[in-house]
Amino acid sequence: MGSPYLAGIDLGTSSLKVVIVDTEGTLLAMAQEYYGINTPALGWAEQDVHGWLLAAVRALSHVADQAGIEQGELAAIGLSSQSHGVICLDAGGDALRPAIIWADQRSAHEVAEIQKRVGKEKLAAWTGNPLAAGFMLPSWLWLQSHEPEVAAKTKQLLLPKDYLRYRLTNTMGAEPSDAGASGLFDPITSRWSSDLLSVLDVDASLLPPVSASDAIAGGLEHEIARQTGLTPGTPVIFGAADQACQALGNGILDPGNVSSTIGTGGQLLAPTLVPAIDPELRLHLYNHIVPDLWWSMGAILSAGLSMTWLRDNILLDISYQAMADLAMEVRAGSEGLYFAPYLAGERTPHMDAGARGGFVGLTLRHGRSHMCRALMEGVVFAMRQGLEIMVDLGIPVERIIASGGGTRHPLWLQLQADIFNRPIQLTRTVEAAAVGAALLAGIGVGVYENAAEVVARTVRWSNTTVSPDPKRVDVYNQAYEHFCQLYPALRCVTR
């Protein structure tokens, strides 16, 4: 056999992607399977876990055919995933209900109750993280109160990635980069927080054991192998959260390098050599895939999700690219029109499930081009709030690397440069989260010695650097001040 191939699975919010790369990180094949978010009640967001597995089987089968992978040529499979959600399993390992995912807002009351009982200071000390609706912890407490029959039968709580890996390998487990997203994990000790579990009376036996992100979880199950055409027993690695995987795929390991990801949500990720806990709990703190390395993250919930809402409900029959093209017809500042992207509540900096979105400043002059540009500007304004918190906390921000859907149109890149007032750089990595998962799998089976070797061998920088325009920077600095005043008026005081 020649150089081994590596596969990466990225379990996203709107689709599942599988890639195959060679040992130099070259993308050889990619398959994608789409699915939706179910909203059985206002503010709820659920997904069918069986649909995730079907998507993974189909995509693995397709991508293996595309790449011409034969039996035994795939060295390992890694996983990346959306974070925060919860899947309840019974004693037989079967899911008791659909997954409650990160966008779910039903547990806002539980979040408030936890904050009241525990307090911000202890939450910071025990988990280093804010708590928000859609996290495993408040969703589990909501289930105990509102679906007691499900809670009574639940024997195991899993995050989305960990559920999919369980179905692929029949191995229960978690890993640090994603466990922090549960609201129950201490990123300093890399263990479930015994203090928090005790105070909230959460049974520790519900939570799986924690292994290293690059550890081998098990081999591919025979039935899955049969359905996909892959070799039974192919090593499957524990994997990591999608942001940790995209950071590996984009070479973001050193402090000073910050990724700006615009996908369904929006995230700014900054590696740190020491745990940078925000005392106000506006930023998240998670373990990186490298031991003794952490990442601080500012997260907004509705980045690309806002574009989807505008397209599907207002504009109709138009592509995302066409929306961005329309936005380019309008000058910076959208002629006084603002958009607050709080369509599913908000995380950084407000941590408020009751935040509501809106266009503010509409006049008879404004049309769909203005709405498209105001929306895109609003997304980047919201992300700037997280960036400013990082800077205030002393987290180094020397280079910003764009990732996700925000790299697919020049306006997204220029808006980030102008509103952040910093140059924006790109790598040549495409599908960075899935590719990062594949490369992490390579570490797990010894193709690479460590993450540093992965970056040295596989990450290639683009020649493109997008610089801020001083005139637009001035316009956006003024507009940003107005944007920051929108939130108090857009809080939902009655739920």
C-alpha positions in Angstrom: 0.0 0.0 0.0 1.2 3.5 -0.8 0.7 6.6 1.4 -2.4 6.1 3.6 -5.6 8.1 3.2 -7.4 9.8 6.0 -11.2 10.5 6.4 -12.8 13.3 8.3 -16.5 13.5 9.2 -18.0 16.9 10.1 -21.4 16.6 11.7 -22.8 20.1 11.0 -26.0 21.8 11.8 -27.5 21.8 8.3 -25.4 19.0 6.7 -22.8 16.3 7.3 -19.7 16.3 5.3 -17.1 13.6 4.7 -13.7 14.3 3.2 -10.7 12.1 2.2 -7.3 13.6 2.2 -3.8 12.3 1.6 -0.9 12.7 4.1 -0.1 16.2 2.6 -3.6 17.4 3.4 -4.7 17.5 -0.2 -8.5 17.1 -0.5 -9.2 14.1 -2.7 -12.9 13.8 -2.4 -15.8 15.3 -0.5 -19.5 14.2 0.0 -22.2 16.1 1.7 -25.6 15.1 3.0 -28.2 17.7 4.0 -30.8 17.6 6.8 -33.0 20.1 8.6 -33.7 21.4 12.0 -37.0 20.5 13.5 -38.9 23.2 15.5 -41.8 21.5 17.2 -42.4 24.6 19.4 -41.3 28.2 19.4 -37.7 28.4 20.4 -37.1 24.7 20.1 -34.4 23.2 17.8 -34.1 19.4 17.4 -32.6 16.9 15.0 -33.2 13.2 14.2 -30.1 11.3 15.4 -30.9 8.4 13.1 -30.7 10.9 10.2 -27.2 11.8 11.3 -26.1 8.1 11.0 -27.8 7.6 7.7 -26.1 10.8 6.4 -22.7 9.5 7.6 -23.2 6.1 6.0 -24.2 7.6 2.6 -21.4 10.2 2.6 -18.8 7.7 3.6 -19.9 5.4 0.8 -19.9 8.2 -1.8 -16.6 9.7 -0.8 -14.9 6.3 -0.8 -16.1 5.8 -4.4 -15.0 9.2 -5.5 -11.5 8.8 -4.1 -11.2 5.2 -5.4 -10.4 4.0 -1.9 -10.0 0.2 -1.8 -10.2 -2.1 1.2 -7.4 -1.4 3.7 -6.3 1.9 2.2 -8.1 4.1 4.7 -5.8 4.6 7.7 -8.3 6.2 10.1 -11.5 8.2 10.5 -11.7 11.4 12.6 -14.8 13.3 13.7 -15.7 17.0 14.0 -19.1 18.2 15.1 -21.5 20.9 16.2 -21.2 21.3 20.0 -23.5 21.8 23.0 -26.5 19.5 22.3 -27.7 16.5 24.2 -28.7 13.0 23.2 -30.4 10.7 25.8 -29.7 7.0 25.6 -31.6 4.2 27.4 -30.0 1.1 29.0 -29.7 -0.5 25.6 -27.9 2.4 24.0 -30.9 3.6 21.9 -31.8 7.3 21.6 -35.0 8.1 23.6 -35.9 11.2 21.7 -34.5 13.6 19.1 -31.4 15.5 19.9 -31.8 18.9 21.5 -29.1 21.0 19.6 -27.2 24.2 20.3 -29.8 26.5 18.7 -32.5 25.4 21.2 -33.7 28.1 23.5 -36.3 26.2 25.7 -34.0 26.0 28.7 -33.6 29.7 29.3 -35.4 29.4 32.6 -33.0 26.5 33.7 -30.0 28.7 32.8 -31.3 31.5 35.0 -32.0 29.0 37.9 -28.5 27.6 37.6 -26.9 31.0 37.6 -29.0 31.9 40.6 -28.0 28.8 42.5 -24.3 28.6 41.5 -23.4 32.2 40.8 -21.1 33.6 38.2 -18.0 33.3 40.3 -18.3 29.6 40.9 -19.3 28.9 37.3 -16.1 30.6 36.2 -14.0 28.7 38.8 -15.7 25.3 38.0 -16.2 25.4 34.3 -14.5 28.6 33.0 -17.5 29.1 30.8 -20.8 30.9 30.5 -23.9 28.9 30.4 -26.6 29.2 27.7 -29.8 27.6 26.5 -29.0 24.7 24.2 -26.1 23.4 26.4 -26.3 19.8 27.6 -26.7 20.9 31.3 -29.7 23.2 31.1 -31.3 21.0 28.4 -31.0 18.0 30.7 -32.5 19.9 33.6 -35.4 20.9 31.3 -36.0 17.3 30.4 -36.1 16.3 34.0 -38.8 18.8 34.6 -40.8 18.5 31.4 -40.2 15.0 30.1 -39.7 13.0 33.3 -40.5 9.7 31.5 -37.5 10.3 29.2 -35.3 11.4 32.1 -36.2 8.3 34.1 -35.1 6.0 31.3 -31.9 7.9 30.5 -28.7 6.1 31.3 -26.2 8.0 29.2 -26.0 11.6 28.0 -23.9 12.2 24.9 -22.9 15.2 22.8 -23.7 15.0 19.0 -20.2 13.9 17.9 -19.9 11.4 20.7 -23.3 9.8 19.7 -22.3 9.4 16.1 -18.9 7.9 17.0 -20.8 5.5 19.4 -22.9 4.3 16.5 -19.8 3.9 14.3 -17.7 2.0 16.9 -20.1 0.9 19.7 -17.7 2.9 22.1 -19.1 5.4 24.6 -16.8 8.3 25.3 -16.1 12.0 25.2 -13.0 14.2 24.7 -12.0 17.5 26.2 -12.5 20.1 23.4 -16.2 19.2 23.0 -16.9 18.2 26.6 -16.4 21.8 27.6 -19.4 22.7 25.5 -21.7 20.7 27.8 -21.6 23.2 30.7 -20.5 20.4 33.0 -16.7 20.2 32.3 -13.7 21.8 33.9 -11.2 22.7 31.1 -8.4 23.3 33.7 -8.4 19.8 35.1 -9.9 18.2 31.8 -12.5 16.4 33.9 -16.2 16.6 34.5 -16.8 19.2 37.2 -17.6 17.2 40.4 -18.4 20.4 42.3 -21.1 21.4 39.7 -22.5 17.9 39.4 -22.8 17.8 43.2 -24.5 21.2 43.6 -27.0 20.5 40.9 -27.5 16.8 41.8 -26.5 15.5 38.4 -25.6 11.8 38.4 -22.0 11.5 37.2 -22.7 8.0 35.8 -24.7 9.7 33.1 -21.6 11.1 31.6 -19.1 9.1 29.6 -15.4 8.7 30.3 -13.1 11.3 28.7 -10.2 10.4 26.4 -7.7 12.5 24.5 -9.0 14.0 21.2 -6.5 12.0 19.2 -7.0 8.7 21.0 -8.4 5.7 19.1 -12.0 5.1 20.2 -12.4 1.8 18.4 -12.8 0.2 15.0 -15.5 0.7 12.5 -18.4 -1.7 13.2 -18.9 -4.5 10.7 -22.4 -3.5 9.6 -21.3 0.1 9.0 -18.3 -1.1 7.1 -20.6 -3.3 5.0 -22.9 -0.4 4.1 -20.0 1.9 3.3 -17.6 -0.5 1.6 -14.9 0.3 4.1 -12.8 -2.1 6.0 -14.2 -3.4 9.3 -12.1 -2.3 12.3 -10.8 0.8 10.5 -9.6 3.0 13.5 -12.0 5.8 14.5 -10.5 8.6 16.5 -12.3 10.4 19.3 -12.2 13.7 17.3 -12.9 17.2 18.5 -15.3 20.1 18.4 -15.8 21.7 14.9 -13.9 24.8 15.9 -10.9 22.9 17.3 -10.8 20.9 14.1 -11.0 23.9 11.8 -8.2 25.5 13.9 -6.0 22.4 13.2 -7.0 22.5 9.5 -6.2 26.2 9.2 -3.0 25.9 11.3 -4.3 28.0 14.2 -2.2 26.6 17.2 0.0 29.5 18.2 -1.3 32.4 20.3 -1.7 35.5 18.2 -3.4 33.7 15.4 -7.2 34.1 15.6 -9.7 32.4 13.3 -12.9 34.2 12.2 -15.5 31.7 11.1 -18.8 32.7 9.5 -21.0 29.6 9.1 -24.4 28.9 10.5 -23.2 30.8 13.6 -20.1 33.0 13.9 -17.0 32.3 16.0 -13.8 34.0 16.8 -11.2 31.5 18.2 -7.9 32.5 19.9 -5.4 29.9 21.2 -3.9 30.6 24.6 -1.1 29.1 26.6 -2.9 29.7 29.8 -6.6 29.4 30.5 -8.1 32.9 29.8 -11.2 33.0 31.9 -13.5 36.0 31.3 -14.7 37.0 34.7 -17.9 38.3 33.1 -18.4 35.0 31.3 -19.0 36.5 27.9 -16.4 34.3 26.2 -16.1 30.5 26.1 -13.0 28.6 27.2 -12.3 25.2 25.8 -9.4 22.7 25.6 -7.5 22.6 22.3 -6.5 19.3 20.7 -3.0 19.9 21.9 -2.3 19.2 25.6 -1.8 22.3 27.8 -3.3 24.5 25.1 -6.7 26.2 25.3 -8.8 28.4 23.1 -10.9 31.4 24.0 -14.0 31.9 21.8 -16.6 34.6 21.1 -19.7 33.1 19.5 -22.8 34.5 17.9 -25.7 32.2 17.0 -27.1 33.6 13.8 -24.5 34.5 11.2 -25.2 32.5 8.0 -28.5 31.5 9.8 -29.6 35.1 9.4 -28.8 35.0 5.6 -30.9 31.8 5.4 -33.8 33.4 7.3 -33.8 36.5 5.0 -33.5 34.4 1.8 -36.2 31.8 2.7 -38.7 34.1 4.3 -38.3 37.5 2.6 -36.4 37.5 -0.6 -37.2 33.9 -1.9 -35.6 32.2 -4.9 -32.2 33.8 -4.6 -28.7 32.4 -3.8 -26.4 33.5 -1.0 -23.9 34.7 -3.6 -26.6 36.8 -5.3 -27.5 38.3 -1.9 -23.9 39.3 -1.3 -23.8 40.7 -4.8 -26.9 42.8 -4.1 -25.2 44.0 -0.9 -22.3 45.3 -2.9 -24.6 47.8 -4.6 -25.0 49.7 -1.4 -22.3 51.8 0.2 -20.8 51.1 3.7 -23.3 51.7 6.5 -26.3 50.7 4.5 -27.6 54.3 4.5 -28.5 54.1 8.2 -30.1 50.7 8.2 -29.0 48.3 11.0 -29.6 44.6 11.6 -29.3 42.9 14.9 -28.7 39.1 14.3 -30.4 37.9 17.4 -32.8 35.5 15.7 -32.1 32.7 18.1 -31.1 34.7 21.1 -27.5 35.6 21.5 -24.3 34.4 23.1 -21.3 36.7 23.1 -21.5 39.3 24.6 -25.1 39.2 25.9 -25.6 35.5 26.8 -29.3 36.1 26.5 -31.8 33.7 25.1 -34.4 36.5 25.1 -32.5 38.7 22.7 -34.4 39.3 19.5 -33.3 40.3 16.0 -34.5 43.2 13.9 -33.9 45.7 11.2 -33.7 49.2 12.7 -33.8 52.4 10.8 -35.9 51.4 7.8 -37.1 54.1 5.5 -38.9 54.3 2.2 -35.5 54.4 0.5 -34.3 51.1 1.8 -34.8 48.0 -0.4 -33.5 44.4 -0.5 -30.0 45.5 -1.3 -29.9 47.5 1.8 -31.3 44.7 3.8 -28.7 42.3 2.5 -25.8 44.6 3.3 -27.2 45.6 6.7 -27.5 42.0 7.6 -24.0 41.2 6.7 -22.7 44.2 8.5 -24.7 43.3 11.6 -23.2 39.8 11.7 -19.6 41.2 11.6 -20.5 44.0 14.1 -21.7 41.3 16.5 -18.5 39.4 16.1 -16.4 42.5 16.7 -17.9 42.7 20.2 -16.2 39.3 21.0 -12.9 40.5 19.4 -12.9 43.6 21.6 -13.5 41.5 24.7 -10.5 39.3 23.8 -8.3 42.4 23.3 -9.4 43.8 26.6 -8.5 40.6 28.4 -5.0 40.7 27.0 -5.5 37.8 24.6 -3.0 38.3 21.7 -4.7 39.1 18.3 -1.9 39.4 15.7 -3.3 37.7 12.7 -7.0 37.0 11.7 -7.6 34.0 9.4 -11.0 33.8 7.8 -12.8 30.4 7.6 -16.1 29.0 6.8 -18.8 30.3 4.4 -17.5 33.8 5.0 -14.6 33.1 2.7 -16.8 32.5 -0.3 -17.6 36.0 -1.3 -15.3 39.0 -1.3 -17.7 41.2 0.6 -17.7 39.0 3.6 -13.9 39.3 3.7 -13.8 43.0 3.1 -16.4 43.6 5.8 -14.3 41.7 8.3 -11.2 43.7 7.4 -13.1 47.0 7.6 -15.1 46.4 10.7 -12.3 44.6 12.6 -9.8 47.2 11.2 -7.3 44.4 10.7 -6.0 42.6 7.7 -7.7 39.3 6.9 -5.7 36.3 5.7 -6.8 33.0 4.2 -5.4 29.5 4.0 -5.9 27.2 1.0 -7.7 24.7 3.2 -11.2 24.0 2.1 -13.7 22.3 4.4 -11.3 23.0 7.3 -13.4 21.3 10.0 -13.7 18.0 8.2 -10.1 18.2 6.9 -8.9 19.0 10.5 -10.8 15.9 11.7 -9.0 13.8 9.1 -5.6 15.2 10.1 -6.4 14.6 13.8 -7.1 11.0 12.9 -3.6 10.9 11.3 -2.1 12.0 14.6 -4.0 9.2 16.3 -2.7 6.5 14.2 0.9 7.8 13.9 0.9 9.2 10.4 2.0 12.5 12.1 4.0 12.8 15.3 1.9 15.8 16.6 -0.2 18.8 15.6 2.9 20.9 14.8 3.9 18.4 12.2 0.4 18.4 10.7 0.6 22.2 10.3 4.1 22.1 8.8 3.1 19.4 6.3 -0.4 20.4 5.3 -1.3 24.0 5.9 -0.7 26.3 2.9 -1.3 30.0 3.1 -3.2 31.8 0.4 -1.5 34.8 -1.3 -4.7 36.8 -0.6 -4.7 39.3 2.2 -7.7 41.6 2.5 -6.7 45.0 4.0 -9.0 47.5 5.7 -10.0 50.6 3.8 -9.4 53.7 6.0 -12.5 55.5 4.8 -14.8 52.6 5.4 -13.1 52.0 8.8 -14.2 55.4 9.9 -17.8 54.8 8.7 -17.9 51.5 10.5 -16.4 52.8 13.7 -19.3 55.2 13.9 -21.9 52.7 12.8 -20.6 50.2 15.4 -21.3 52.5 18.2 -24.9 52.8 17.1 -25.1 49.0 16.7 -24.0 48.4 20.3 -27.0 50.5 21.4 -29.5 48.2 19.7 -29.5 45.3 22.1 -31.3 46.7 25.2 -34.3 47.6 23.0 -34.4 44.2 21.4 -34.7 42.1 24.5 -37.8 40.0 24.8 -39.2 40.8 28.3 -42.2 38.5 28.0 -41.6 34.8 27.1 
